[in-house]
């Protein structure tokens, strides 16, 4: 006789936890079967390098989405911080000297400053994050075009370009940077008081406030973090391209948000993690690269990613409605 108390398999929780990893493996196997070049060392290196640029931002976006927020300006900020950093590097450093260090500091400072502006607009002015960063999307793209009249900034020295095209023991430098950022993000979220506070604010902001947390400071900090990492991504992208382009980072907001949501983070806040975000970023990278290998139109690629985002959010909403937690 079957014990009525035997727990039933929770397929919703299983898919929430492992669904994106399963899809990632399935996509890799499918594209490998379609084209033998897909699993070549060179193509894998290209995928990982491309993923690393927006993956760095996705780590910061995880913190933002955990607090029920969103940042639509990250793509524009990549372009803005990258071109400002390139101008600073070429204007104040001699060739092959410390130009990369000047560029890195300027890029990080620019990203963090913009993030602080967004965070204060959300907390002090009580403007919804969607509106603040939607405005930032156009403001910072316009500012990028103004810096050098829309022209690219070239002449980056070899030490700068190394951060985008160099390798350490055969591993591309951007991949190592992404790995370090992801590891740091994981440790902060899972093993520090600040990480617990981020989850608490996202889970129930009012309860967090009553528990004595400075909710406004925590909310501001996550926008500073995603801004800082957007600046780092701008630096890496300029280094990889060998120049700072005014249109750099266009569309990155879509990939970044898709990476976090597909990785299991909830738009209702309080649920998600860096591990899932890394898997989500890899899934987007494998999908886009596989479609390119199969000669699928770039326009259709955007359609596919958009559909995946909607499907992921719809599943998240359905799963939470089954547990009675939507809107909590």
Secondary structure, DSSP 8 states (H G I E B T S, - for coil): ---TTS----HHHHHHHHHHHHHHHHHHHHHHHH-GGGGSHHHHHHHHHHHHHHHHHHHHHHHHHHTT---TTHHHHHHHHHHHHHHHHHHHS-TTSSHHHHHHHHHHHHHHHHHHHHHHHHHTS---HHHHHHHHHHHHHHHHHHHTTT--B----HHHHHHHH-EETTEEHHHHHHHHHHHHHHHHHHHSHHHHHHHHHHH-HHHHHHTT--HHHHHHHHHHHHHHHHHHHHHHHHHHHTSB-TTTTTTHHHHHHHHHHHTT--TTSS---HHHHHHHHHHHHHHHHHHHHTT--HHHHHHHHHHHHHHHHHHHHHHHHHHT-TT-
